[in-house]
């Protein structure tokens, strides 16, 4: 499990380096996750036993980390409650942005799902 966490952190570091080096508007951890996704997709059919074992460890570790994901939202919720008066004046804008972001996320997720399901069905 420690090796898989180290691998995830290495990809996050690589994303940070790319983001800082090219001054991209995306956060470094997001770029790192994209790099990790591409590396997992491109090594999916590898028969190298080391890569197969690493992929299995990454899957197990990521499932464990996802089970604790809700704990990461507690500090954000506390911060929002502490600044509730500042947010009251911007409530309509906030609701609009949340709604638009949700719709855009759903459309993007459906698009990505369609692309990857086509790739997986083609072989």
FENKA-V625383 format. One record per backbone hydrogen bond with DSSP energy under -1.0 kcal/mol. CO is the residue of the C=O (numbers start at 1). NH is the residue of the N-H. If there is no record, write none. Layout:
co->[CO | CO]
nh->[NH | NH]
This chain:
co->[1 | 2 | 3 | 4 | 5 | 6 | 7 | 8 | 9 | 10 | 11 | 12 | 13 | 14 | 15 | 16 | 17 | 18 | 19 | 27 | 28 | 29 | 30 | 31 | 32 | 33 | 34 | 35 | 36 | 37 | 38 | 39 | 41 | 43 | 48 | 49 | 50 | 51 | 52 | 53 | 54 | 55 | 56 | 57 | 58 | 59 | 60 | 61 | 62 | 63 | 65 | 66 | 68 | 69 | 70 | 73 | 74 | 75 | 76 | 77 | 78 | 79 | 81 | 83 | 84 | 88 | 90 | 91 | 92 | 93 | 94 | 95 | 96 | 97 | 98 | 99 | 100 | 101 | 102 | 103 | 104 | 105 | 106 | 107 | 108 | 109 | 110 | 111 | 112 | 113 | 114 | 115 | 116 | 117 | 118]
nh->[5 | 6 | 7 | 8 | 9 | 10 | 11 | 12 | 13 | 14 | 15 | 16 | 17 | 18 | 19 | 20 | 21 | 22 | 24 | 31 | 32 | 33 | 34 | 35 | 36 | 37 | 38 | 39 | 40 | 41 | 42 | 43 | 44 | 46 | 52 | 53 | 54 | 55 | 56 | 57 | 58 | 59 | 60 | 61 | 62 | 63 | 64 | 65 | 66 | 67 | 68 | 69 | 71 | 72 | 73 | 77 | 78 | 79 | 80 | 81 | 82 | 83 | 84 | 87 | 88 | 91 | 94 | 95 | 96 | 97 | 98 | 99 | 100 | 101 | 102 | 103 | 104 | 105 | 106 | 107 | 108 | 109 | 110 | 111 | 112 | 113 | 114 | 115 | 116 | 117 | 118 | 119 | 120 | 121 | 122]
